[in-house]
């Protein structure tokens, strides 16, 4: 039996220090907010994964339920939902994002 979408999301979140659920891929973001989130994380020189929510509409719907957040990108760090592009950008500007990554 294959994993449910919820389990797939949960696996990505738990198995990666940083994961961004976004429009597009890290090498080819498909919206400005996703591109900005990738750039912010790249400045911290930490490995991260991305999941293209455009590839699976059901995944996008399940992601909204999983995080209780209606938009993408959605950034998870150390197994916890941190927020979207604006929140992560603000945390980075205040120097808090680097601390969060420990």
N, C-alpha and C positions, 0 to 999 in steps of 0.2 A: 504494500500500500504506500502510495506517495504521501509526502508531507502535505499538510494543509497549508494554505497561504499564510495563516497566522504563524504556524511553526517555521515556515521558511523565513519570514521576517524576523522572528525571534532568534533563529539560528544565526542570521547575518548580524544582528545586533549584539549577540553574546560572543560570537567568534571573532569579531573585529574590534580593535581598540577604538577605531573611528569608522563609521559608515555613513554615507550620505545617500539618501533616497532622493533622486533628482530626475529632472527631464534631461535625458541624454546620458553620456558617459563622461568620466573624468577627462578624457582626451578630446571630447567633442560635446560640451554642454549645449543644450538646445534652448536655453532661456538665460536671460541676464542674471537672475537670482541664483540659478544653479551655478553659473560661471563664477559669480562672486564668492559663493560658498566654497567652491573648489580652490579658488585663489587664496582665500583666507587660510584654509587648512594647509595648503602647500607651503605657505610662509613659515609654518611651524616645523617643517621637516619631520613629519611623522607619517608612517605608512597609513594609508586609508583605502577603503573600498567604496565603490559607488554601485548603486542599483538603479537602472533605468526604469522608472515607473511607466513610461510611455509604451514600453514593450508588453505590458500586461495590465489592462484596465482593471481587472479584478484585484490585482495586487495593490494598485493605487487605492481602490475602495477599502481594502482590508487594512492598508497602512493608516488611513484616516481613523479607523476604529482602534487600531493598535495604539496609536499615539494620542488619540483624541485631539488631533491637529488637522485642519482642513486643507492646508496648502503644502506644496513642495517648493524648495528642497526641505528635507527633514534631516537634521544632523543628530546622530547618536554617538556619545562618547562614553567609553567604559560601561557599556550596557544601559545607559540612561539617555532618555530623550532630552536634548539640550534646547532645541528650538529650530527656527528657520534661519534664513539668510540674515535678516536684520539683527536678530538676537545674537547670533554667532559673531557678526561683524562688531557689534557693540562690546561684547565680551573680549574680543581681540583688541579693540582700541583701548580698553581699560586694563589690558594685561592679565585679565582673569582667565582667558581661554588657555593660555600656556600653563597656568597653575592647574586648571582642570585636567589637563593631559598628564600632569605630574611627571 
